[in-house]
Amino acid sequence: QTWTHNSSNELTVNVGGSTLCLDANGKGTTAGTKVIVYSCNGQTNQQWNLNSNGTVTGVQSGLCLDVTGASTANGALVELWTCNGGSNQQWTLG
């Protein structure tokens, strides 16, 4: 999957010819909020900061994108979590 960070601070991916956005589910702002792919709508729960330390933080929540349980398995879930410097919070866009 190739993700793009656009000028609106959205992280987008093309799926089946449609452009979708990374989205904090239900506009959640607490640790444990699931992160999903959803139709882009310009809301702040779809805006993300790419930080120099490799973390990605939600504009609305200030929390980090985090692979749940530091899983390395295919299909692992991503959630919002307090930034802690863990390897499961390090991201590279390419």
mmCIF file as gemmi writes it, N, C-alpha and C atoms, coordinates in Angstrom:
data_model
loop_
_atom_site.group_PDB
_atom_site.id
_atom_site.type_symbol
_atom_site.label_atom_id
_atom_site.label_alt_id
_atom_site.label_comp_id
_atom_site.label_asym_id
_atom_site.label_entity_id
_atom_site.label_seq_id
_atom_site.pdbx_PDB_ins_code
_atom_site.Cartn_x
_atom_site.Cartn_y
_atom_site.Cartn_z
_atom_site.occupancy
_atom_site.B_iso_or_equiv
_atom_site.pdbx_formal_charge
_atom_site.auth_seq_id
_atom_site.auth_asym_id
_atom_site.pdbx_PDB_model_num
ATOM 1 N N . GLN Axp A 1 ? 0.841 -1.18 0 1 0 ? 1 A 1
ATOM 2 C CA . GLN Axp A 1 ? 0 0 0 1 0 ? 1 A 1
ATOM 3 C C . GLN Axp A 1 ? 0.88 1.235 0 1 0 ? 1 A 1
ATOM 4 N N . THR Axp A 2 ? 0.537 2.172 -0.846 1 0 ? 2 A 1
ATOM 5 C CA . THR Axp A 2 ? 1.253 3.436 -0.889 1 0 ? 2 A 1
ATOM 6 C C . THR Axp A 2 ? 0.333 4.54 -0.4 1 0 ? 2 A 1
ATOM 7 N N . TRP Axp A 3 ? 0.752 5.204 0.661 1 0 ? 3 A 1
ATOM 8 C CA . TRP Axp A 3 ? -0.002 6.297 1.253 1 0 ? 3 A 1
ATOM 9 C C . TRP Axp A 3 ? 0.615 7.624 0.851 1 0 ? 3 A 1
ATOM 10 N N . THR Axp A 4 ? -0.228 8.632 0.7 1 0 ? 4 A 1
ATOM 11 C CA . THR Axp A 4 ? 0.216 9.971 0.336 1 0 ? 4 A 1
ATOM 12 C C . THR Axp A 4 ? -0.256 10.962 1.388 1 0 ? 4 A 1
ATOM 13 N N . HIS Axp A 5 ? 0.63 11.851 1.807 1 0 ? 5 A 1
ATOM 14 C CA . HIS Axp A 5 ? 0.273 12.929 2.733 1 0 ? 5 A 1
ATOM 15 C C . HIS Axp A 5 ? 0.072 14.174 1.891 1 0 ? 5 A 1
ATOM 16 N N . ASN Axp A 6 ? -1.161 14.668 1.825 1 0 ? 6 A 1
ATOM 17 C CA . ASN Axp A 6 ? -1.458 15.789 0.929 1 0 ? 6 A 1
ATOM 18 C C . ASN Axp A 6 ? -1.434 17.136 1.654 1 0 ? 6 A 1
ATOM 19 N N . SER Axp A 7 ? -1.683 18.192 0.904 1 0 ? 7 A 1
ATOM 20 C CA . SER Axp A 7 ? -1.604 19.554 1.455 1 0 ? 7 A 1
ATOM 21 C C . SER Axp A 7 ? -2.687 19.843 2.493 1 0 ? 7 A 1
ATOM 22 N N . SER Axp A 8 ? -3.704 18.994 2.571 1 0 ? 8 A 1
ATOM 23 C CA . SER Axp A 8 ? -4.757 19.138 3.584 1 0 ? 8 A 1
ATOM 24 C C . SER Axp A 8 ? -4.439 18.335 4.843 1 0 ? 8 A 1
ATOM 25 N N . ASN Axp A 9 ? -3.216 17.792 4.921 1 0 ? 9 A 1
ATOM 26 C CA . ASN Axp A 9 ? -2.772 16.947 6.037 1 0 ? 9 A 1
ATOM 27 C C . ASN Axp A 9 ? -3.507 15.621 6.105 1 0 ? 9 A 1
ATOM 28 N N . GLU Axp A 10 ? -4.106 15.199 4.998 1 0 ? 10 A 1
ATOM 29 C CA . GLU Axp A 10 ? -4.758 13.896 4.943 1 0 ? 10 A 1
ATOM 30 C C . GLU Axp A 10 ? -3.743 12.852 4.501 1 0 ? 10 A 1
ATOM 31 N N . LEU Axp A 11 ? -3.893 11.642 5.022 1 0 ? 11 A 1
ATOM 32 C CA . LEU Axp A 11 ? -3.146 10.491 4.527 1 0 ? 11 A 1
ATOM 33 C C . LEU Axp A 11 ? -4.113 9.698 3.667 1 0 ? 11 A 1
ATOM 34 N N . THR Axp A 12 ? -3.805 9.586 2.381 1 0 ? 12 A 1
ATOM 35 C CA . THR Axp A 12 ? -4.731 8.963 1.44 1 0 ? 12 A 1
ATOM 36 C C . THR Axp A 12 ? -4.121 7.721 0.809 1 0 ? 12 A 1
ATOM 37 N N . VAL Axp A 13 ? -5.008 6.818 0.403 1 0 ? 13 A 1
ATOM 38 C CA . VAL Axp A 13 ? -4.626 5.602 -0.299 1 0 ? 13 A 1
ATOM 39 C C . VAL Axp A 13 ? -5.67 5.353 -1.381 1 0 ? 13 A 1
ATOM 40 N N . ASN Axp A 14 ? -5.233 4.816 -2.513 1 0 ? 14 A 1
ATOM 41 C CA . ASN Axp A 14 ? -6.164 4.469 -3.587 1 0 ? 14 A 1
ATOM 42 C C . ASN Axp A 14 ? -6.556 3.008 -3.447 1 0 ? 14 A 1
ATOM 43 N N . VAL Axp A 15 ? -7.867 2.772 -3.394 1 0 ? 15 A 1
ATOM 44 C CA . VAL Axp A 15 ? -8.408 1.425 -3.256 1 0 ? 15 A 1
ATOM 45 C C . VAL Axp A 15 ? -9.484 1.241 -4.318 1 0 ? 15 A 1
ATOM 46 N N . GLY Axp A 16 ? -9.263 0.344 -5.243 1 0 ? 16 A 1
ATOM 47 C CA . GLY Axp A 16 ? -10.265 0.063 -6.272 1 0 ? 16 A 1
ATOM 48 C C . GLY Axp A 16 ? -10.679 1.286 -7.058 1 0 ? 16 A 1
ATOM 49 N N . GLY Axp A 17 ? -9.756 2.201 -7.301 1 0 ? 17 A 1
ATOM 50 C CA . GLY Axp A 17 ? -10.048 3.404 -8.072 1 0 ? 17 A 1
ATOM 51 C C . GLY Axp A 17 ? -10.595 4.562 -7.258 1 0 ? 17 A 1
ATOM 52 N N . SER Axp A 18 ? -10.797 4.357 -5.965 1 0 ? 18 A 1
ATOM 53 C CA . SER Axp A 18 ? -11.283 5.427 -5.088 1 0 ? 18 A 1
ATOM 54 C C . SER Axp A 18 ? -10.168 5.875 -4.15 1 0 ? 18 A 1
ATOM 55 N N . THR Axp A 19 ? -10.116 7.171 -3.87 1 0 ? 19 A 1
ATOM 56 C CA . THR Axp A 19 ? -9.162 7.698 -2.898 1 0 ? 19 A 1
ATOM 57 C C . THR Axp A 19 ? -9.845 7.765 -1.541 1 0 ? 19 A 1
ATOM 58 N N . LEU Axp A 20 ? -9.259 7.092 -0.556 1 0 ? 20 A 1
ATOM 59 C CA . LEU Axp A 20 ? -9.801 7.059 0.797 1 0 ? 20 A 1
ATOM 60 C C . LEU Axp A 20 ? -8.792 7.663 1.766 1 0 ? 20 A 1
ATOM 61 N N . CYS Axp A 21 ? -9.28 8.087 2.926 1 0 ? 21 A 1
ATOM 62 C CA . CYS Axp A 21 ? -8.453 8.747 3.943 1 0 ? 21 A 1
ATOM 63 C C . CYS Axp A 21 ? -8.317 7.902 5.2 1 0 ? 21 A 1
ATOM 64 N N . LEU Axp A 22 ? -7.165 8.051 5.856 1 0 ? 22 A 1
ATOM 65 C CA . LEU Axp A 22 ? -6.987 7.495 7.185 1 0 ? 22 A 1
ATOM 66 C C . LEU Axp A 22 ? -7.852 8.313 8.139 1 0 ? 22 A 1
ATOM 67 N N . ASP Axp A 23 ? -8.6 7.649 9.019 1 0 ? 23 A 1
ATOM 68 C CA . ASP Axp A 23 ? -9.666 8.283 9.791 1 0 ? 23 A 1
ATOM 69 C C . ASP Axp A 23 ? -9.674 7.737 11.217 1 0 ? 23 A 1
ATOM 70 N N . ALA Axp A 24 ? -9.688 8.629 12.207 1 0 ? 24 A 1
ATOM 71 C CA . ALA Axp A 24 ? -9.902 8.21 13.592 1 0 ? 24 A 1
ATOM 72 C C . ALA Axp A 24 ? -11.391 7.907 13.729 1 0 ? 24 A 1
ATOM 73 N N . ASN Axp A 25 ? -11.717 6.638 13.91 1 0 ? 25 A 1
ATOM 74 C CA . ASN Axp A 25 ? -13.099 6.177 13.892 1 0 ? 25 A 1
ATOM 75 C C . ASN Axp A 25 ? -13.976 6.944 14.881 1 0 ? 25 A 1
ATOM 76 N N . GLY Axp A 26 ? -15.14 7.366 14.402 1 0 ? 26 A 1
ATOM 77 C CA . GLY Axp A 26 ? -16.103 8.053 15.251 1 0 ? 26 A 1
ATOM 78 C C . GLY Axp A 26 ? -15.608 9.382 15.791 1 0 ? 26 A 1
ATOM 79 N N . LYS Axp A 27 ? -14.605 9.964 15.128 1 0 ? 27 A 1
ATOM 80 C CA . LYS Axp A 27 ? -13.977 11.214 15.579 1 0 ? 27 A 1
ATOM 81 C C . LYS Axp A 27 ? -13.39 11.069 16.98 1 0 ? 27 A 1
ATOM 82 N N . GLY Axp A 28 ? -12.988 9.839 17.315 1 0 ? 28 A 1
ATOM 83 C CA . GLY Axp A 28 ? -12.447 9.558 18.64 1 0 ? 28 A 1
ATOM 84 C C . GLY Axp A 28 ? -11.151 10.295 18.918 1 0 ? 28 A 1
ATOM 85 N N . THR Axp A 29 ? -10.947 10.629 20.178 1 0 ? 29 A 1
ATOM 86 C CA . THR Axp A 29 ? -9.749 11.366 20.598 1 0 ? 29 A 1
ATOM 87 C C . THR Axp A 29 ? -9.069 10.716 21.799 1 0 ? 29 A 1
ATOM 88 N N . THR Axp A 30 ? -9.424 9.484 22.105 1 0 ? 30 A 1
ATOM 89 C CA . THR Axp A 30 ? -8.853 8.812 23.268 1 0 ? 30 A 1
ATOM 90 C C . THR Axp A 30 ? -7.988 7.634 22.841 1 0 ? 30 A 1
ATOM 91 N N . ALA Axp A 31 ? -7.042 7.283 23.702 1 0 ? 31 A 1
ATOM 92 C CA . ALA Axp A 31 ? -6.194 6.124 23.443 1 0 ? 31 A 1
ATOM 93 C C . ALA Axp A 31 ? -7.071 4.891 23.249 1 0 ? 31 A 1
ATOM 94 N N . GLY Axp A 32 ? -6.76 4.118 22.214 1 0 ? 32 A 1
ATOM 95 C CA . GLY Axp A 32 ? -7.537 2.93 21.888 1 0 ? 32 A 1
ATOM 96 C C . GLY Axp A 32 ? -8.535 3.142 20.77 1 0 ? 32 A 1
ATOM 97 N N . THR Axp A 33 ? -8.719 4.393 20.328 1 0 ? 33 A 1
ATOM 98 C CA . THR Axp A 33 ? -9.613 4.661 19.2 1 0 ? 33 A 1
ATOM 99 C C . THR Axp A 33 ? -9.072 3.962 17.965 1 0 ? 33 A 1
ATOM 100 N N . LYS Axp A 34 ? -9.921 3.201 17.293 1 0 ? 34 A 1
ATOM 101 C CA . LYS Axp A 34 ? -9.508 2.507 16.077 1 0 ? 34 A 1
ATOM 102 C C . LYS Axp A 34 ? -9.279 3.504 14.957 1 0 ? 34 A 1
ATOM 103 N N . VAL Axp A 35 ? -8.298 3.202 14.118 1 0 ? 35 A 1
ATOM 104 C CA . VAL Axp A 35 ? -8.021 4.005 12.935 1 0 ? 35 A 1
ATOM 105 C C . VAL Axp A 35 ? -8.453 3.183 11.731 1 0 ? 35 A 1
ATOM 106 N N . ILE Axp A 36 ? -9.253 3.786 10.866 1 0 ? 36 A 1
ATOM 107 C CA . ILE Axp A 36 ? -9.848 3.085 9.737 1 0 ? 36 A 1
ATOM 108 C C . ILE Axp A 36 ? -9.566 3.841 8.44 1 0 ? 36 A 1
ATOM 109 N N . VAL Axp A 37 ? -9.934 3.231 7.326 1 0 ? 37 A 1
ATOM 110 C CA . VAL Axp A 37 ? -9.909 3.888 6.024 1 0 ? 37 A 1
ATOM 111 C C . VAL Axp A 37 ? -11.348 4.259 5.711 1 0 ? 37 A 1
ATOM 112 N N . TYR Axp A 38 ? -11.573 5.532 5.329 1 0 ? 38 A 1
ATOM 113 C CA . TYR Axp A 38 ? -12.934 6.045 5.179 1 0 ? 38 A 1
ATOM 114 C C . TYR Axp A 38 ? -12.95 7.084 4.064 1 0 ? 38 A 1
ATOM 115 N N . SER Axp A 39 ? -14.115 7.35 3.528 1 0 ? 39 A 1
ATOM 116 C CA . SER Axp A 39 ? -14.25 8.4 2.511 1 0 ? 39 A 1
ATOM 117 C C . SER Axp A 39 ? -13.729 9.72 3.058 1 0 ? 39 A 1
ATOM 118 N N . CYS Axp A 40 ? -12.925 10.418 2.26 1 0 ? 40 A 1
ATOM 119 C CA . CYS Axp A 40 ? -12.361 11.701 2.697 1 0 ? 40 A 1
ATOM 120 C C . CYS Axp A 40 ? -13.472 12.733 2.865 1 0 ? 40 A 1
ATOM 121 N N . ASN Axp A 41 ? -13.427 13.481 3.983 1 0 ? 41 A 1
ATOM 122 C CA . ASN Axp A 41 ? -14.479 14.465 4.25 1 0 ? 41 A 1
ATOM 123 C C . ASN Axp A 41 ? -13.947 15.787 4.803 1 0 ? 41 A 1
ATOM 124 N N . GLY Axp A 42 ? -12.627 15.915 4.941 1 0 ? 42 A 1
ATOM 125 C CA . GLY Axp A 42 ? -12.044 17.18 5.387 1 0 ? 42 A 1
ATOM 126 C C . GLY Axp A 42 ? -12.095 17.433 6.879 1 0 ? 42 A 1
ATOM 127 N N . GLN Axp A 43 ? -12.635 16.496 7.651 1 0 ? 43 A 1
ATOM 128 C CA . GLN Axp A 43 ? -12.733 16.672 9.103 1 0 ? 43 A 1
ATOM 129 C C . GLN Axp A 43 ? -11.355 16.536 9.756 1 0 ? 43 A 1
ATOM 130 N N . THR Axp A 44 ? -11.2 17.109 10.949 1 0 ? 44 A 1
ATOM 131 C CA . THR Axp A 44 ? -9.9 17.067 11.622 1 0 ? 44 A 1
ATOM 132 C C . THR Axp A 44 ? -9.506 15.663 12.074 1 0 ? 44 A 1
ATOM 133 N N . ASN Axp A 45 ? -10.468 14.745 12.208 1 0 ? 45 A 1
ATOM 134 C CA . ASN Axp A 45 ? -10.106 13.369 12.565 1 0 ? 45 A 1
ATOM 135 C C . ASN Axp A 45 ? -9.475 12.625 11.385 1 0 ? 45 A 1
ATOM 136 N N . GLN Axp A 46 ? -9.365 13.305 10.228 1 0 ? 46 A 1
ATOM 137 C CA . GLN Axp A 46 ? -8.683 12.742 9.059 1 0 ? 46 A 1
ATOM 138 C C . GLN Axp A 46 ? -7.415 13.526 8.722 1 0 ? 46 A 1
ATOM 139 N N . GLN Axp A 47 ? -6.956 14.35 9.645 1 0 ? 47 A 1
ATOM 140 C CA . GLN Axp A 47 ? -5.751 15.15 9.409 1 0 ? 47 A 1
ATOM 141 C C . GLN Axp A 47 ? -4.636 14.66 10.334 1 0 ? 47 A 1
ATOM 142 N N . TRP Axp A 48 ? -3.434 14.553 9.743 1 0 ? 48 A 1
ATOM 143 C CA . TRP Axp A 48 ? -2.316 13.92 10.437 1 0 ? 48 A 1
ATOM 144 C C . TRP Axp A 48 ? -1.037 14.719 10.258 1 0 ? 48 A 1
ATOM 145 N N . ASN Axp A 49 ? -0.245 14.79 11.318 1 0 ? 49 A 1
ATOM 146 C CA . ASN Axp A 49 ? 1.073 15.427 11.258 1 0 ? 49 A 1
ATOM 147 C C . ASN Axp A 49 ? 2.138 14.347 11.138 1 0 ? 49 A 1
ATOM 148 N N . LEU Axp A 50 ? 3.042 14.524 10.175 1 0 ? 50 A 1
ATOM 149 C CA . LEU Axp A 50 ? 4.197 13.636 10.043 1 0 ? 50 A 1
ATOM 150 C C . LEU Axp A 50 ? 5.345 14.285 10.8 1 0 ? 50 A 1
ATOM 151 N N . ASN Axp A 51 ? 5.834 13.627 11.816 1 0 ? 51 A 1
ATOM 152 C CA . ASN Axp A 51 ? 6.837 14.203 12.706 1 0 ? 51 A 1
ATOM 153 C C . ASN Axp A 51 ? 8.244 13.706 12.383 1 0 ? 51 A 1
ATOM 154 N N . SER Axp A 52 ? 9.236 14.516 12.691 1 0 ? 52 A 1
ATOM 155 C CA . SER Axp A 52 ? 10.625 14.204 12.34 1 0 ? 52 A 1
ATOM 156 C C . SER Axp A 52 ? 11.14 12.941 13.025 1 0 ? 52 A 1
ATOM 157 N N . ASN Axp A 53 ? 10.503 12.524 14.125 1 0 ? 53 A 1
ATOM 158 C CA . ASN Axp A 53 ? 10.943 11.315 14.829 1 0 ? 53 A 1
ATOM 159 C C . ASN Axp A 53 ? 10.281 10.044 14.291 1 0 ? 53 A 1
ATOM 160 N N . GLY Axp A 54 ? 9.534 10.163 13.18 1 0 ? 54 A 1
ATOM 161 C CA . GLY Axp A 54 ? 8.911 9.001 12.553 1 0 ? 54 A 1
ATOM 162 C C . GLY Axp A 54 ? 7.496 8.72 13.012 1 0 ? 54 A 1
ATOM 163 N N . THR Axp A 55 ? 7.013 9.477 13.99 1 0 ? 55 A 1
ATOM 164 C CA . THR Axp A 55 ? 5.639 9.274 14.438 1 0 ? 55 A 1
ATOM 165 C C . THR Axp A 55 ? 4.671 10.053 13.558 1 0 ? 55 A 1
ATOM 166 N N . VAL Axp A 56 ? 3.426 9.605 13.594 1 0 ? 56 A 1
ATOM 167 C CA . VAL Axp A 56 ? 2.326 10.296 12.924 1 0 ? 56 A 1
ATOM 168 C C . VAL Axp A 56 ? 1.295 10.596 14.001 1 0 ? 56 A 1
ATOM 169 N N . THR Axp A 57 ? 0.963 11.877 14.182 1 0 ? 57 A 1
ATOM 170 C CA . THR Axp A 57 ? 0.009 12.26 15.222 1 0 ? 57 A 1
ATOM 171 C C . THR Axp A 57 ? -1.245 12.856 14.611 1 0 ? 57 A 1
ATOM 172 N N . GLY Axp A 58 ? -2.37 12.561 15.241 1 0 ? 58 A 1
ATOM 173 C CA . GLY Axp A 58 ? -3.638 13.107 14.8 1 0 ? 58 A 1
ATOM 174 C C . GLY Axp A 58 ? -3.745 14.578 15.141 1 0 ? 58 A 1
ATOM 175 N N . VAL Axp A 59 ? -4.178 15.388 14.177 1 0 ? 59 A 1
ATOM 176 C CA . VAL Axp A 59 ? -4.37 16.82 14.422 1 0 ? 59 A 1
ATOM 177 C C . VAL Axp A 59 ? -5.417 17.018 15.515 1 0 ? 59 A 1
ATOM 178 N N . GLN Axp A 60 ? -6.502 16.251 15.463 1 0 ? 60 A 1
ATOM 179 C CA . GLN Axp A 60 ? -7.597 16.409 16.421 1 0 ? 60 A 1
ATOM 180 C C . GLN Axp A 60 ? -7.227 15.889 17.808 1 0 ? 60 A 1
ATOM 181 N N . SER Axp A 61 ? -6.555 14.742 17.869 1 0 ? 61 A 1
ATOM 182 C CA . SER Axp A 61 ? -6.32 14.081 19.156 1 0 ? 61 A 1
ATOM 183 C C . SER Axp A 61 ? -4.945 14.351 19.756 1 0 ? 61 A 1
ATOM 184 N N . GLY Axp A 62 ? -3.945 14.605 18.916 1 0 ? 62 A 1
ATOM 185 C CA . GLY Axp A 62 ? -2.573 14.725 19.388 1 0 ? 62 A 1
ATOM 186 C C . GLY Axp A 62 ? -1.927 13.391 19.714 1 0 ? 62 A 1
ATOM 187 N N . LEU Axp A 63 ? -2.655 12.293 19.505 1 0 ? 63 A 1
ATOM 188 C CA . LEU Axp A 63 ? -2.141 10.956 19.798 1 0 ? 63 A 1
ATOM 189 C C . LEU Axp A 63 ? -1.43 10.365 18.587 1 0 ? 63 A 1
ATOM 190 N N . CYS Axp A 64 ? -0.601 9.357 18.842 1 0 ? 64 A 1
ATOM 191 C CA . CYS Axp A 64 ? 0.183 8.704 17.791 1 0 ? 64 A 1
ATOM 192 C C . CYS Axp A 64 ? -0.573 7.542 17.148 1 0 ? 64 A 1
ATOM 193 N N . LEU Axp A 65 ? -0.29 7.329 15.851 1 0 ? 65 A 1
ATOM 194 C CA . LEU Axp A 65 ? -0.702 6.086 15.204 1 0 ? 65 A 1
ATOM 195 C C . LEU Axp A 65 ? 0.131 4.975 15.817 1 0 ? 65 A 1
ATOM 196 N N . ASP Axp A 66 ? -0.516 3.874 16.182 1 0 ? 66 A 1
ATOM 197 C CA . ASP Axp A 66 ? 0.115 2.812 16.948 1 0 ? 66 A 1
ATOM 198 C C . ASP Axp A 66 ? -0.405 1.47 16.442 1 0 ? 66 A 1
ATOM 199 N N . VAL Axp A 67 ? 0.497 0.547 16.098 1 0 ? 67 A 1
ATOM 200 C CA . VAL Axp A 67 ? 0.065 -0.804 15.746 1 0 ? 67 A 1
ATOM 201 C C . VAL Axp A 67 ? -0.286 -1.508 17.053 1 0 ? 67 A 1
ATOM 202 N N . THR Axp A 68 ? -1.532 -1.937 17.166 1 0 ? 68 A 1
ATOM 203 C CA . THR Axp A 68 ? -2.048 -2.527 18.394 1 0 ? 68 A 1
ATOM 204 C C . THR Axp A 68 ? -1.177 -3.692 18.859 1 0 ? 68 A 1
ATOM 205 N N . GLY Axp A 69 ? -0.75 -3.629 20.109 1 0 ? 69 A 1
ATOM 206 C CA . GLY Axp A 69 ? 0.032 -4.705 20.701 1 0 ? 69 A 1
ATOM 207 C C . GLY Axp A 69 ? 1.386 -4.915 20.067 1 0 ? 69 A 1
ATOM 208 N N . ALA Axp A 70 ? 1.863 -3.939 19.302 1 0 ? 70 A 1
ATOM 209 C CA . ALA Axp A 70 ? 3.152 -4.034 18.592 1 0 ? 70 A 1
ATOM 210 C C . ALA Axp A 70 ? 3.195 -5.246 17.669 1 0 ? 70 A 1
ATOM 211 N N . SER Axp A 71 ? 2.04 -5.636 17.162 1 0 ? 71 A 1
ATOM 212 C CA . SER Axp A 71 ? 1.945 -6.795 16.274 1 0 ? 71 A 1
ATOM 213 C C . SER Axp A 71 ? 2.719 -6.569 14.981 1 0 ? 71 A 1
ATOM 214 N N . THR Axp A 72 ? 3.272 -7.645 14.447 1 0 ? 72 A 1
ATOM 215 C CA . THR Axp A 72 ? 3.917 -7.603 13.134 1 0 ? 72 A 1
ATOM 216 C C . THR Axp A 72 ? 3.173 -8.483 12.134 1 0 ? 72 A 1
ATOM 217 N N . ALA Axp A 73 ? 1.997 -8.97 12.511 1 0 ? 73 A 1
ATOM 218 C CA . ALA Axp A 73 ? 1.213 -9.863 11.66 1 0 ? 73 A 1
ATOM 219 C C . ALA Axp A 73 ? 0.449 -9.087 10.59 1 0 ? 73 A 1
ATOM 220 N N . ASN Axp A 74 ? 0.236 -9.735 9.445 1 0 ? 74 A 1
ATOM 221 C CA . ASN Axp A 74 ? -0.637 -9.158 8.43 1 0 ? 74 A 1
ATOM 222 C C . ASN Axp A 74 ? -2.009 -8.924 9.042 1 0 ? 74 A 1
ATOM 223 N N . GLY Axp A 75 ? -2.629 -7.811 8.694 1 0 ? 75 A 1
ATOM 224 C CA . GLY Axp A 75 ? -3.963 -7.507 9.19 1 0 ? 75 A 1
ATOM 225 C C . GLY Axp A 75 ? -3.989 -6.917 10.587 1 0 ? 75 A 1
ATOM 226 N N . ALA Axp A 76 ? -2.822 -6.612 11.143 1 0 ? 76 A 1
ATOM 227 C CA . ALA Axp A 76 ? -2.774 -6.01 12.481 1 0 ? 76 A 1
ATOM 228 C C . ALA Axp A 76 ? -3.537 -4.689 12.478 1 0 ? 76 A 1
ATOM 229 N N . LEU Axp A 77 ? -4.204 -4.4 13.568 1 0 ? 77 A 1
ATOM 230 C CA . LEU Axp A 77 ? -4.997 -3.181 13.684 1 0 ? 77 A 1
ATOM 231 C C . LEU Axp A 77 ? -4.122 -1.995 14.074 1 0 ? 77 A 1
ATOM 232 N N . VAL Axp A 78 ? -4.576 -0.819 13.663 1 0 ? 78 A 1
ATOM 233 C CA . VAL Axp A 78 ? -3.907 0.429 14.028 1 0 ? 78 A 1
ATOM 234 C C . VAL Axp A 78 ? -4.882 1.245 14.864 1 0 ? 78 A 1
ATOM 235 N N . GLU Axp A 79 ? -4.359 1.875 15.902 1 0 ? 79 A 1
ATOM 236 C CA . GLU Axp A 79 ? -5.19 2.664 16.802 1 0 ? 79 A 1
ATOM 237 C C . GLU Axp A 79 ? -4.449 3.937 17.186 1 0 ? 79 A 1
ATOM 238 N N . LEU Axp A 80 ? -5.16 4.83 17.848 1 0 ? 80 A 1
ATOM 239 C CA . LEU Axp A 80 ? -4.528 5.999 18.454 1 0 ? 80 A 1
ATOM 240 C C . LEU Axp A 80 ? -4.029 5.597 19.834 1 0 ? 80 A 1
ATOM 241 N N . TRP Axp A 81 ? -2.832 6.092 20.186 1 0 ? 81 A 1
ATOM 242 C CA . TRP Axp A 81 ? -2.287 5.772 21.505 1 0 ? 81 A 1
ATOM 243 C C . TRP Axp A 81 ? -1.346 6.887 21.935 1 0 ? 81 A 1
ATOM 244 N N . THR Axp A 82 ? -1.148 6.993 23.227 1 0 ? 82 A 1
ATOM 245 C CA . THR Axp A 82 ? -0.19 7.954 23.76 1 0 ? 82 A 1
ATOM 246 C C . THR Axp A 82 ? 1.184 7.683 23.149 1 0 ? 82 A 1
ATOM 247 N N . CYS Axp A 83 ? 1.829 8.725 22.666 1 0 ? 83 A 1
ATOM 248 C CA . CYS Axp A 83 ? 3.15 8.568 22.047 1 0 ? 83 A 1
ATOM 249 C C . CYS Axp A 83 ? 4.144 8.089 23.098 1 0 ? 83 A 1
ATOM 250 N N . ASN Axp A 84 ? 4.888 7.012 22.752 1 0 ? 84 A 1
ATOM 251 C CA . ASN Axp A 84 ? 5.825 6.437 23.718 1 0 ? 84 A 1
ATOM 252 C C . ASN Axp A 84 ? 7.173 6.079 23.108 1 0 ? 84 A 1
ATOM 253 N N . GLY Axp A 85 ? 7.373 6.372 21.827 1 0 ? 85 A 1
ATOM 254 C CA . GLY Axp A 85 ? 8.658 6.106 21.189 1 0 ? 85 A 1
ATOM 255 C C . GLY Axp A 85 ? 8.862 4.674 20.752 1 0 ? 85 A 1
ATOM 256 N N . GLY Axp A 86 ? 7.834 3.839 20.901 1 0 ? 86 A 1
ATOM 257 C CA . GLY Axp A 86 ? 7.954 2.439 20.515 1 0 ? 86 A 1
ATOM 258 C C . GLY Axp A 86 ? 8.099 2.249 19.011 1 0 ? 86 A 1
ATOM 259 N N . SER Axp A 87 ? 8.677 1.122 18.624 1 0 ? 87 A 1
ATOM 260 C CA . SER Axp A 87 ? 8.852 0.829 17.198 1 0 ? 87 A 1
ATOM 261 C C . SER Axp A 87 ? 7.512 0.668 16.49 1 0 ? 87 A 1
ATOM 262 N N . ASN Axp A 88 ? 6.467 0.324 17.24 1 0 ? 88 A 1
ATOM 263 C CA . ASN Axp A 88 ? 5.134 0.185 16.652 1 0 ? 88 A 1
ATOM 264 C C . ASN Axp A 88 ? 4.463 1.537 16.407 1 0 ? 88 A 1
ATOM 265 N N . GLN Axp A 89 ? 5.195 2.621 16.672 1 0 ? 89 A 1
ATOM 266 C CA . GLN Axp A 89 ? 4.7 3.971 16.381 1 0 ? 89 A 1
ATOM 267 C C . GLN Axp A 89 ? 5.593 4.686 15.367 1 0 ? 89 A 1
ATOM 268 N N . GLN Axp A 90 ? 6.49 3.942 14.723 1 0 ? 90 A 1
ATOM 269 C CA . GLN Axp A 90 ? 7.405 4.511 13.732 1 0 ? 90 A 1
ATOM 270 C C . GLN Axp A 90 ? 6.888 4.196 12.335 1 0 ? 90 A 1
ATOM 271 N N . TRP Axp A 91 ? 6.801 5.209 11.496 1 0 ? 91 A 1
ATOM 272 C CA . TRP Axp A 91 ? 6.216 5.064 10.16 1 0 ? 91 A 1
ATOM 273 C C . TRP Axp A 91 ? 7.117 5.692 9.109 1 0 ? 91 A 1
ATOM 274 N N . THR Axp A 92 ? 7.08 5.095 7.921 1 0 ? 92 A 1
ATOM 275 C CA . THR Axp A 92 ? 7.804 5.628 6.771 1 0 ? 92 A 1
ATOM 276 C C . THR Axp A 92 ? 6.839 5.686 5.603 1 0 ? 92 A 1
ATOM 277 N N . LEU Axp A 93 ? 6.698 6.86 5.008 1 0 ? 93 A 1
ATOM 278 C CA . LEU Axp A 93 ? 5.88 6.986 3.804 1 0 ? 93 A 1
ATOM 279 C C . LEU Axp A 93 ? 6.797 6.933 2.599 1 0 ? 93 A 1
ATOM 280 N N . GLY Axp A 94 ? 6.315 6.25 1.565 1 0 ? 94 A 1
ATOM 281 C CA . GLY Axp A 94 ? 7.156 6.16 0.382 1 0 ? 94 A 1
ATOM 282 C C . GLY Axp A 94 ? 6.346 6.037 -0.868 1 0 ? 94 A 1
